[in-house]
Amino acid sequence: MDSIFRSVLKKYLSDYQKPIVFKKIANVYLNGNSGELANLEYGLVKFDIIKSSSNNVQLNYESESIDDLLEFEDDLRRLVFVSSSKAVLPVSVYSDMNIQVKKALHVIETCFEKYRPEDTFISFNGGKDCTVLLHLMLAVLEKHYPCYNQKPICLYVQSQHPFPEQEEFVDKCQRLYSLEVIKLQMDIKNALKITLRDNPNLKACLMGTRRTDPFSQSLSEFQMTDKGYPEVMRVNPLLSWSYFHIWDYLLYYKIPYCKLYDSGYTSLGNVDNTLRNSALLYKEFDGEEKYLPAYKLLEEDSERSGRNS
């Protein structure tokens, strides 16, 4: 038993210590301007050109820095026409033996089998739960739909006074993962109405709801919207996940998350109804008050202690 534990722990620590590398693939149309690629300022970005024809090129590029990678892509788009681009996940979650991960992947797979990826959208506001969900969804697309080049649709129902850091993170995710973000500042019912009106093919919405969230104790993995709401199937792959499952996943796979979580916030609403969690408050030796990051919260029940609604 001791040897088994050591072998598992050794692999876990070894994987955790590896630097994260962010990768993307772009399909580029050169229109005879192949020399333009030589003008790219790539710095810490590595890239490889694979020609599929005289004018159509597939470009693979990667970096340990998201900002460097996105700056490279901006330069690329200024020089040539990029017909499509998508992120390549640095590791496959399909090798994960965690039962929560396996179950969530299965729910997303079932959703895509029933409704197709192009008929599904994800509710995404930059919070920790939907960030995990986005990563899982992209993993399913990468494994089962490798030729799928459409931008995943995300519905961001924006509050009246959002955190600037949250806005920045959503925008960064949009660029990093090549997402189509529908941003609407209104109540959820009207946001759904407009989204489904403008995209009548959409039939299902992936949501990062957990059973510990308010009014979510009786939810099912597949459940139609409540009476009075526009009809769409709510798909909840993370229902059985805990607060600690979320942070284990984010940290182990080194997934980028909103930086507010590193300064004492454990649940994000907006600037009017969200404070840092007092359970993470501590004092330095000189008496200065500081906050621990969200993943150091010890009691799951106090996750929403900083929320007024």
Secondary structure, DSSP 8 states (H G I E B T S, - for coil): -HHHHHHHHHHHHHHHHS---EEEEEEEE-TT-GGGGGG---TT-EEEEEESSSSEEEEEEEES-HHHHHHHHHHHHHHSEEEEEEEE-SS-GGG---HHHHHHHHHHHHHHHHH-GGGEEEE-SS-HHHHHHHHHHHHHHHHH-TT--S--EEEEE--SS--HHHHHHHHHHHHHTT-EEEEE-S-HHHHHHHHHHH-TT--EEE----TTSTT-TT--SEEE--TTS---EEE-TTTT--HHHHHHHHHHTT----GGGGGT-SS---TTTB---GGGEEE-TTS-EEE--GGG---GGGTTTTB--
